[in-house]
Amino acid sequence: MSATKSDFELDRYDINAIANYYRNQPLRVWWRCIVIFVPLIWLFLRLRLSAKSSAAELKKLAIESRKLLTRLGPAFIKIGQALSTRPDIVPPVFMDELAELQDQLPPFSNDIAFQFIREALGADPSEVYAEISADPIAAASLGQVYKGKLKTGELVAIKVQRPDIAAGIALDMYILRGIATWLKKTFKFVRTNLAAILDEFASRIFEEMDYTFEGQNAEKFAKYYGELEGIYVPKIYWQYTAKRVLTMEWIEGIKLTNVQGVKEAGFDSRHIIEVGVQCSLRQLLDYGYFHADPHPGNLLVMGDGSLAYLDFGMMSQVSAEQRFGLIEAIVHLVNRDFKALSKDYVRLGFLSEDIDFGAIVPALSEVFNPPEGQSLTEMNFKDMTDQLSQIMYDYPFQVPAYYALIIRSLVTLEGIAFSVDPNFKVLAVAYPYVANRLLNDSAPELRMALKDLLFRDGEFRWNRLENLLSNAQTNPDYNLNGTLDKGIDFLLSDRSEFMHDRIIDEIVKGIEVEASKRLPANLQTSLIGDIVVDAKVKAESAKNETPSSLGYIVRLWSILQRDKAIAPTDILPLATRILSKRQTFTLGRDVVSKLAQRSLVRAVRGVLLRDEKNYQDDKQQDLMNELNSDRNLKIEERELVGSGNNGSGLRRSVNGRSW
């Protein structure tokens, strides 16, 4: 690699190449540090002192902040874009200014842009396109966009990359990474690998600078999510696309954050936000391929009410193991199973396996404990991440690089949602999706997660199943027949063999309790003896607490039919399929066998107890008889002695028991 700036055009983010290049240019590095941090520190101090400033002074500071971030370049513009979606962090006057960073940056020269088109596509723009706007209609951090028309008549957006941005981003990443490494080594409370997070972020920016890569991302995104109801992904025109030029379908629409404009168009902004959240959940938890930069400039509401995604430069991937771990963590979090949650953090790479769980579980319980009368799903996602950061200083947490982009994506999306509806709760929308996945997904990892959720200490937790069904029904993808089919298939499959004994125990216990309520006392004793008596005692003691297993089944059945009654025509095919399964016969046989075994055991125990009781009664009677005999003999002795007839001889005979 040569030492000239023009030669420093990396195709991909390479920290070693960047370090080797800038290590030999200390003056340039130090000058850039002065350019970055002197104005930032000065602005920060002024912001701290501006709490009681007038609206005009705050507006002036907001404009200065936007201009400063613009001057500092793409990396800092990305930070400003993220802050522009956070009304809970940034005052409205600053949000309005930072929002302009999304598509109102200063453009660069048309001559340079058209030269890039000529170099990339091999002809002058007027020859390539039927029409192209004289000036850019938007300018973003990495490029600017022209409106054009193909010779075949399609309207297109033509994105052209800014000149000389790779070297500038590389220098900023080198400086920020050096500071992050120094902080990690110097301060013990900084346990998160900040350098790794910056590397992940920088890798995505470098990928974003290659428009062929962005085109591939758009097509992959369309393949996974383009068919979702309410989601639209524009088409890429590959004949007119290269590394520094991207030609894609032109989208007419309204910014999602323009609540008034969306309302005037006849659409419900909150519904569209929910569509976006559902799409984000699918990105994170279905395929693991997610949009890491969903700022308002990238989300438009189209004329038919669909939500269009525009920019696919910054994408990221979550592995299958990480996806399943996230689902389990959400379930354990909502159900406040903090012991299981702490183990999820180990699996997800936040904690090491040698962590002291006895200390971390109470800490998690304290952090994720919502206010009185509020469920966890009613908490703000950002509030939860902020609270989690509190215990990261006290315990050896490390934030994985992939998780930082997930948080950025979700927090940004939640910020957009807040601008539409201040009461919007991401978790309240997310949990029904997760519940539906747990009930319908046949992946072995999620089957095990469902088992862990529903069983504890040998007991089936009916209330958890009731909660899952109630939440799953509010998810747009909920399908009753699919839930029943997959549930029955799972319960009667070899994969759930580990659950058969527990299921049988629950059915048997339910039968016992229900029998104790319905059978006459004499029939209870004659048919199944103490089994029903014991069950009846248990039922009486739990009468005011929780329903029996069969009672829960009745309640669950009513939940399943809450929105739409299950028709006999739906039940018949399902019942036929259930009865035709080999496992159904095995399950029924085992239930009958278990009932018979328990009845026999209790009957034998009853007989043995009765024999033991009779034996004890006989022994007690013999003892009483013996005592009575001794008492009678003594009485007779006294009578004989008193009469004087051979008293001494009789006394010896009586005392010697020789009679």
C-alpha positions in Angstrom: 0.0 0.0 0.0 1.4 3.3 -1.0 1.6 6.4 1.3 -0.6 8.6 -0.9 -4.2 9.3 0.1 -5.5 8.5 -3.3 -4.1 5.0 -3.1 -5.7 4.4 0.3 -9.0 3.2 -1.1 -9.8 0.0 0.8 -12.5 -2.4 -0.6 -13.2 -3.7 2.9 -12.5 -2.6 6.4 -9.0 -3.9 7.4 -7.8 -2.6 10.8 -4.3 -3.8 10.3 -3.9 -2.1 6.9 -5.4 1.1 8.4 -3.1 1.0 11.5 0.0 0.4 9.3 -0.9 3.3 7.1 -1.7 5.9 9.8 1.0 4.8 12.3 3.5 6.5 9.9 1.5 9.8 9.8 1.4 11.0 13.4 1.0 14.7 12.5 -2.1 14.0 10.5 -3.6 11.9 13.2 -3.0 14.5 15.9 -4.4 17.3 13.8 -7.5 15.2 13.2 -7.9 14.7 16.9 -7.7 18.4 17.5 -10.3 19.0 14.7 -12.7 16.4 16.3 -12.4 16.9 20.0 -11.7 20.6 20.6 -15.1 21.7 19.1 -16.9 18.7 20.5 -15.7 19.4 24.1 -16.5 23.1 23.7 -20.0 22.3 22.4 -20.5 19.8 25.2 -19.6 22.4 27.8 -21.9 25.0 26.3 -24.7 22.4 26.2 -24.2 21.7 29.9 -24.5 25.5 30.7 -27.5 26.0 28.4 -30.2 24.5 30.7 -31.8 27.9 31.3 -31.1 29.3 27.9 -33.9 30.9 25.7 -35.5 29.0 22.9 -33.5 31.1 20.4 -30.2 30.3 22.0 -31.0 26.6 22.1 -32.0 26.7 18.4 -28.6 28.3 17.7 -26.8 25.5 19.6 -28.8 22.9 17.7 -27.8 24.3 14.4 -24.1 24.4 15.5 -24.4 20.8 16.5 -25.7 19.8 13.1 -23.1 21.7 11.3 -20.3 20.4 13.4 -21.3 16.8 12.9 -21.6 17.5 9.1 -18.1 18.9 9.1 -16.7 15.9 11.0 -17.8 13.5 8.3 -19.8 10.3 7.7 -18.9 8.5 11.0 -20.2 11.4 13.1 -23.1 12.0 10.8 -24.3 8.4 11.5 -24.1 9.2 15.3 -26.2 12.3 14.7 -28.8 10.3 12.6 -29.2 7.9 15.5 -29.7 10.7 18.0 -32.3 12.4 15.7 -34.7 9.5 16.5 -34.5 9.7 20.3 -37.0 12.2 21.7 -36.3 10.7 25.1 -32.7 11.7 24.9 -32.5 14.8 22.6 -34.7 17.9 23.1 -37.1 18.5 20.2 -35.2 21.5 18.9 -32.1 19.4 18.5 -34.0 16.5 17.0 -35.4 18.7 14.3 -31.9 19.9 13.3 -30.3 16.5 13.5 -33.1 15.0 11.3 -31.7 17.1 8.5 -28.6 14.9 8.6 -30.7 12.1 7.1 -31.1 13.6 3.6 -30.3 17.3 3.7 -26.5 17.3 3.8 -24.5 19.6 1.5 -24.1 18.0 -2.0 -20.9 17.7 -3.8 -20.2 18.9 -7.3 -22.3 17.6 -10.2 -19.2 17.4 -12.3 -17.6 14.9 -9.9 -20.9 12.9 -9.7 -21.3 12.7 -13.5 -17.7 11.8 -13.9 -18.2 8.8 -11.5 -21.2 7.8 -13.6 -19.1 7.9 -16.8 -16.3 5.9 -15.2 -18.7 3.3 -13.7 -21.1 2.8 -16.6 -18.9 3.7 -19.5 -21.0 6.5 -21.0 -22.2 10.0 -20.3 -25.3 10.2 -17.9 -27.3 11.7 -20.8 -26.6 8.6 -22.9 -27.2 6.1 -20.1 -30.5 7.5 -18.8 -33.4 9.0 -20.7 -33.7 11.7 -18.0 -31.6 12.8 -15.0 -32.2 15.7 -12.7 -29.9 18.7 -13.1 -29.2 18.7 -9.3 -29.3 16.1 -6.6 -32.7 15.8 -4.9 -31.1 14.5 -1.6 -27.6 14.3 -0.2 -26.7 11.7 2.5 -23.6 10.9 4.5 -22.0 8.6 1.8 -23.5 9.8 -1.4 -26.2 11.9 -3.1 -29.3 10.9 -5.1 -30.6 12.1 -8.5 -34.0 11.4 -9.9 -33.9 9.8 -13.4 -35.8 7.8 -16.0 -34.6 4.8 -17.9 -35.0 4.6 -21.7 -37.6 1.9 -21.0 -39.7 4.4 -19.0 -39.1 3.4 -15.4 -38.5 6.1 -12.8 -35.3 5.5 -10.9 -33.2 6.9 -8.1 -29.5 7.2 -9.0 -27.2 7.2 -6.0 -23.6 8.4 -6.6 -20.9 8.0 -3.9 -19.0 11.0 -2.4 -15.4 11.4 -3.4 -12.5 10.4 -1.1 -14.5 9.1 1.9 -12.7 5.8 2.5 -9.6 7.5 3.8 -11.5 9.9 6.1 -13.6 7.2 7.6 -10.5 5.0 8.1 -8.7 7.8 9.9 -11.7 8.4 12.2 -12.0 4.7 13.0 -8.3 4.5 13.7 -8.5 7.4 16.2 -11.8 6.2 17.9 -10.4 2.7 18.1 -7.2 3.9 19.8 -9.2 5.8 22.4 -11.5 2.7 22.9 -8.5 0.5 23.5 -6.9 3.0 25.9 -10.1 3.2 27.9 -10.4 -0.6 28.1 -6.8 -0.9 29.4 -6.9 2.1 31.8 -10.3 1.8 33.5 -11.3 -1.5 35.1 -15.0 -0.6 35.0 -14.9 -0.7 31.2 -15.3 -4.4 30.5 -17.0 -4.2 27.1 -14.8 -4.6 24.1 -15.4 -1.2 22.7 -12.8 -1.7 19.9 -14.7 -4.8 18.7 -18.0 -2.8 18.6 -16.3 0.0 16.6 -14.8 -2.6 14.2 -18.3 -4.1 13.6 -19.7 -0.6 13.0 -16.8 0.4 10.6 -17.1 -2.9 8.7 -20.8 -2.0 7.9 -19.9 1.5 6.8 -17.2 0.2 4.4 -19.7 -2.3 3.0 -22.1 0.6 2.6 -19.6 2.3 0.4 -19.7 -0.5 -2.2 -23.0 -0.1 -4.0 -22.9 -3.5 -5.7 -22.9 -4.9 -2.2 -25.9 -2.7 -1.3 -27.7 -4.0 -4.4 -27.1 -7.6 -3.3 -28.4 -6.7 0.2 -31.6 -5.2 -1.2 -32.3 -8.3 -3.2 -31.6 -10.6 -0.2 -33.8 -8.4 1.9 -36.6 -8.6 -0.7 -36.3 -12.4 -0.8 -36.7 -12.8 2.9 -39.2 -10.0 3.7 -40.5 -8.5 0.5 -43.6 -10.7 0.6 -44.6 -9.6 4.1 -47.9 -7.8 4.1 -47.4 -4.0 4.3 -43.6 -4.2 3.3 -42.1 -3.1 0.0 -38.6 -3.3 -1.3 -37.6 -1.4 -4.4 -36.1 -3.1 -7.4 -32.3 -2.9 -8.3 -31.4 -2.2 -12.0 -28.1 -4.1 -12.3 -27.3 -2.9 -15.8 -26.9 0.6 -14.4 -25.2 -0.3 -11.1 -21.5 -0.4 -10.1 -19.3 0.1 -7.1 -19.9 3.9 -6.9 -23.2 4.2 -8.7 -26.5 2.5 -7.7 -29.7 2.6 -9.8 -32.9 1.5 -8.1 -36.6 1.9 -8.4 -37.9 5.4 -7.5 -40.3 5.4 -4.5 -42.8 8.1 -3.9 -43.8 8.4 -0.3 -44.1 10.2 3.0 -41.6 9.9 5.9 -42.9 7.6 8.6 -42.3 10.4 11.2 -44.5 12.8 9.3 -47.5 11.9 11.4 -49.7 14.6 9.9 -48.8 13.8 6.4 -49.5 10.1 6.9 -52.9 10.9 8.6 -53.9 13.2 5.7 -53.1 10.4 3.3 -55.6 8.3 5.2 -53.3 5.9 7.0 -52.8 5.0 10.7 -49.2 5.8 11.7 -49.3 3.5 14.7 -50.4 0.5 12.6 -47.6 1.1 10.1 -45.1 1.3 13.0 -46.4 -2.0 14.2 -45.8 -3.4 10.7 -42.3 -2.1 10.9 -41.7 -3.7 14.3 -43.1 -7.0 13.1 -40.7 -6.9 10.1 -37.8 -6.1 12.4 -38.6 -9.0 14.7 -38.6 -11.3 11.6 -35.3 -9.9 10.6 -33.7 -10.6 14.0 -35.4 -13.8 14.9 -36.5 -15.6 11.6 -33.5 -15.3 9.3 -31.1 -13.2 11.4 -30.5 -10.8 8.5 -31.4 -7.3 9.6 -31.4 -3.7 8.6 -29.0 -2.0 11.0 -29.8 1.6 10.0 -33.7 2.1 10.0 -33.6 5.9 10.4 -36.7 8.0 9.2 -34.9 8.8 5.9 -34.9 5.1 5.0 -38.6 4.4 5.7 -41.3 5.8 3.5 -45.1 5.3 3.6 -46.2 4.6 0.0 -49.5 5.6 -1.7 -51.0 2.2 -0.8 -50.0 2.4 2.8 -47.1 0.0 2.5 -43.8 0.7 4.3 -40.9 0.9 1.9 -37.3 0.3 3.0 -34.8 2.4 0.9 -31.2 2.1 2.1 -29.6 -1.4 2.3 -26.0 -0.4 2.9 -25.8 -1.1 6.6 -27.0 -4.7 7.2 -25.9 -7.3 9.7 -26.3 -11.0 10.5 -27.3 -12.9 13.6 -26.5 -16.6 13.8 -29.2 -19.2 14.5 -27.8 -19.9 18.0 -27.9 -16.2 18.8 -31.4 -15.9 17.5 -32.7 -18.8 19.6 -30.8 -17.4 22.6 -32.5 -14.0 22.1 -36.0 -15.6 22.0 -35.3 -17.6 25.2 -34.0 -14.4 26.8 -37.1 -12.5 25.9 -39.3 -15.3 27.3 -37.4 -15.6 30.5 -37.3 -11.8 30.9 -41.1 -11.4 30.5 -41.7 -14.3 32.9 -39.1 -13.0 35.3 -37.2 -16.2 35.4 -33.9 -14.5 36.2 -32.0 -17.6 36.9 -32.6 -18.8 33.4 -32.0 -15.3 32.1 -28.5 -15.2 33.6 -27.7 -18.5 31.8 -29.0 -16.9 28.5 -26.5 -14.1 29.0 -23.7 -16.8 29.1 -25.0 -18.4 26.0 -25.2 -15.0 24.2 -21.6 -14.1 25.1 -22.3 -11.5 27.7 -21.0 -13.5 30.7 -18.5 -16.2 31.2 -19.5 -19.6 32.5 -17.7 -19.2 35.8 -19.9 -16.2 36.8 -21.3 -16.3 40.3 -25.0 -16.9 39.5 -25.9 -16.5 43.2 -24.9 -12.8 42.9 -26.0 -12.0 39.4 -29.6 -13.4 39.7 -30.7 -10.9 42.4 -29.0 -8.1 40.4 -30.9 -8.9 37.3 -34.1 -9.2 39.4 -33.6 -5.7 40.7 -32.8 -4.2 37.3 -35.7 -5.7 35.4 -38.3 -5.2 38.2 -40.9 -2.9 36.7 -42.8 -0.4 38.9 -45.8 -1.5 41.0 -48.7 -2.4 38.8 -46.7 -2.4 35.6 -45.8 -5.5 33.5 -42.4 -5.8 31.9 -43.8 -5.5 28.4 -45.0 -2.0 29.3 -41.4 -0.8 29.9 -39.5 1.2 27.2 -36.9 -0.9 25.5 -34.3 1.8 25.9 -35.1 2.1 29.6 -34.4 -1.6 30.0 -31.0 -1.3 28.2 -30.1 1.7 30.3 -31.0 -0.2 33.5 -28.9 -3.2 32.3 -25.9 -0.9 31.9 -26.1 -0.2 35.6 -25.1 -3.7 36.6 -22.5 -3.9 33.8 -20.2 -1.8 36.0 -20.5 -4.2 39.0 -20.4 -7.5 37.1 -18.1 -8.8 34.3 -20.5 -8.2 31.4 -19.1 -7.9 27.9 -21.3 -6.6 25.1 -20.7 -8.6 21.9 -20.2 -6.6 18.7 -23.3 -8.1 17.0 -25.5 -7.1 19.9 -24.4 -3.4 19.7 -25.9 -3.2 16.1 -29.1 -5.0 17.3 -29.5 -2.5 20.1 -28.8 0.4 17.7 -31.5 -0.9 15.3 -34.2 -1.5 17.9 -33.5 1.7 19.8 -33.6 3.7 16.6 -36.9 2.0 15.6 -38.3 2.6 19.1 -37.3 6.3 18.7 -39.2 6.5 15.5 -42.2 4.9 17.2 -42.0 7.4 20.0 -42.3 10.3 17.5 -45.5 8.7 16.2 -46.9 7.5 19.5 -45.2 8.5 22.8 -46.9 5.5 24.5 -45.6 2.9 22.1 -44.0 -0.1 23.7 -41.8 -2.3 21.5 -41.8 -5.2 24.0 -45.6 -5.2 24.1 -45.6 -5.8 20.3 -42.6 -8.1 20.4 -43.7 -10.7 23.0 -46.8 -11.9 21.1 -44.5 -12.6 18.1 -42.1 -14.5 20.4 -45.0 -16.4 22.0 -46.3 -17.4 18.6 -42.8 -18.6 17.6 -42.5 -20.8 20.7 -45.9 -22.4 20.1 -45.4 -23.0 16.3 -41.7 -23.3 15.6 -40.5 -26.9 15.4 -36.8 -26.1 15.8 -35.3 -28.4 18.5 -33.8 -25.4 20.4 -37.2 -23.7 20.7 -38.9 -27.0 21.6 -36.5 -27.2 24.5 -37.1 -23.6 25.4 -40.8 -24.3 25.5 -40.3 -27.3 27.7 -38.1 -25.3 30.1 -40.7 -22.6 30.2 -43.7 -25.0 30.9 -42.1 -27.5 33.3 -40.4 -26.8 36.6 -39.6 -29.2 39.4 -41.7 -31.9 37.8 -44.8 -29.6 37.7 -46.5 -28.4 34.6 -47.0 -24.6 34.7 -50.4 -24.1 33.2 -50.4 -20.4 33.8 -47.4 -20.0 31.5 -49.1 -21.8 28.7 -52.2 -19.7 29.3 -50.0 -16.6 29.0 -48.3 -17.8 25.9 -51.7 -18.5 24.1 -53.2 -15.2 25.2 -50.2 -13.3 23.8 -49.8 -15.4 20.7 -53.4 -14.6 19.7 -52.6 -10.9 19.4 -49.8 -11.6 16.8 -50.8 -11.0 13.2 -49.3 -14.4 12.2 -51.2 -16.4 14.8 -53.0 -19.4 13.3 -55.2 -21.5 15.5 -55.2 -24.6 13.4 -51.4 -24.3 12.9 -50.9 -23.9 16.7 -53.1 -27.0 17.4 -51.5 -29.0 14.7 -47.9 -28.3 15.7 -48.7 -28.6 19.4 -50.3 -32.0 18.9 -47.6 -33.1 16.5 -45.0 -32.2 19.1 -46.7 -33.8 22.0 -47.2 -37.0 20.1 -43.8 -37.1 18.4 -40.6 -38.9 19.4 -39.0 -35.4 19.9 -41.2 -34.9 23.0 -40.5 -38.3 24.5 -38.9 -36.6 27.5 -42.3 -35.0 28.3 -44.5 -38.1 28.0 -44.2 -39.1 31.7 -44.9 -35.6 32.9 -47.9 -35.3 30.5 -49.3 -38.7 31.8 -48.8 -37.6 35.4 -50.7 -34.4 34.7 -53.6 -36.3 33.0 -53.7 -38.8 35.8 -53.7 -36.2 38.5 -56.4 -34.3 36.7 -58.6 -37.4 36.4 -58.1 -38.1 40.1 -59.1 -34.6 41.2 -62.1 -34.5 38.9 -63.1 -37.9 40.0 -63.0 -36.7 43.6 -65.5 -34.0 42.8 -67.9 -36.1 40.8 -68.1 -39.7 42.2 -70.2 -40.6 45.2 -68.2 -41.4 48.3 -69.1 -45.1 48.4 -68.3 -45.4 44.7 -65.0 -43.6 45.2 -64.0 -46.1 47.9 -65.2 -49.2 46.0 -63.6 -48.2 42.7 -60.3 -46.6 43.5 -60.1 -46.4 47.2 -57.7 -44.0 48.8 -56.5 -42.5 45.5 -59.6 -40.4 45.2 -59.7 -39.6 48.9 -56.2 -38.2 48.8 -57.0 -36.3 45.6 -60.1 -34.9 47.2 -58.2 -33.7 50.1 -55.7 -32.0 47.8 -58.5 -30.5 45.7 -60.2 -29.1 48.8 -57.0 -27.5 50.0 -56.4 -26.0 46.6 -60.0 -25.0 45.9 -59.3 -21.3 46.5 -55.9 -21.2 44.8 -55.6 -22.7 41.3 -57.7 -24.9 39.0 -57.0 -28.5 38.5 -55.2 -29.7 35.3 -58.4 -30.5 33.6 -59.8 -27.2 34.9 -56.9 -25.4 33.2 -57.6 -27.3 30.0 -61.2 -26.0 30.0 -59.8 -22.4 30.4 -57.3 -22.9 27.7 -60.0 -24.2 25.4 -62.0 -21.0 26.0 -58.9 -18.9 25.2 -58.4 -20.8 21.9 -61.9 -19.9 20.9 -61.8 -16.4 22.2 -61.8 -14.7 18.8 -63.3 -17.4 16.7 -65.1 -20.5 17.8 -63.6 -23.8 16.6 -66.0 -25.4 14.2 -66.6 -29.2 14.3 -65.3 -29.3 10.7 -62.0 -28.0 12.1 -61.9 -30.5 14.9 -62.8 -33.6 12.9 -59.7 -33.8 10.7 -57.5 -32.9 13.7 -59.2 -35.6 15.9 -58.9 -38.2 13.1 -55.2 -37.4 12.7 -54.6 -37.6 16.5 -56.5 -40.9 16.8 -54.6 -42.4 13.9 -51.2 -41.8 15.5 -49.4 -44.6 17.2 -48.3 -42.3 20.0 -52.0 -41.6 20.8 -52.6 -45.2 21.5 -49.4 -45.4 23.5 -50.3 -42.3 25.5 -53.8 -43.6 26.3 -52.5 -47.0 27.3 -49.9 -45.4 29.6 -52.6 -43.2 31.2 -54.8 -46.3 31.9 -51.8 -48.2 33.1 -50.7 -45.4 35.4 -54.2 -45.1 36.9 -54.3 -48.9 37.4 -50.9 -49.0 39.0 -51.7 -46.1 41.4 -55.0 -47.7 42.3 -53.3 -51.1 42.9 -50.5 -49.6 44.9 -53.0 -47.7 47.0 -55.3 -50.7 47.4 -52.4 -53.0 48.5 -51.2 -50.3 50.8 -54.7 -50.0 52.2 -54.8 -53.8 52.8 -51.4 -53.8 54.4 -52.3 -50.9 56.6 -55.6 -52.6 57.6 -53.7 -55.9 58.4 -51.2 -53.9 60.4 -54.0 -52.1 62.2 -55.7 -55.5 63.0 -52.4 -56.9 64.2 -51.8 -53.9 66.5 -55.4 -54.2 67.8 -54.9 -57.9 68.6 -51.6 -57.2 70.4 -53.3 -54.5 72.4 -56.2 -56.8 73.2 -53.8 -59.5 74.4 -52.0 -57.1 76.6 -55.2 -55.9 78.0 -56.4 -59.5 78.6 -53.1 -60.2 80.4 -53.4 -57.2 82.6 -57.0 -58.1 83.4 -55.8 -61.6 84.3 -53.2 -60.3 86.7 -55.7 -58.0 88.3 -58.2 -60.8 88.8 -55.6 -63.2 90.2 -54.5 -60.6 92.7 -58.1 -60.1 93.8 -58.6 -63.8 94.2 -55.4 -64.1 96.3 -56.5 -61.4 98.6 -59.8 -63.1 99.1 -58.2 -66.5 99.9 -55.7 -65.0 102.3 -58.4 -63.2 104.1 -60.4 -66.5 104.5 -57.5 -68.3 106.2 -57.9 -71.6 104.2 -54.4 -72.8 103.4 -53.6 -69.2 102.6 -49.8 -69.6 102.5 -49.9 -72.5 100.2 -52.3 -70.9 97.9 -50.3 -67.7 97.9 -47.2 -69.5 96.8 -49.1 -71.3 94.1 -50.7 -68.1 92.8 -47.5 -66.1 93.0 -45.6 -68.8 91.2 -48.3 -68.9 88.5 -48.3 -72.7 88.9 -52.0 -73.1 88.6 
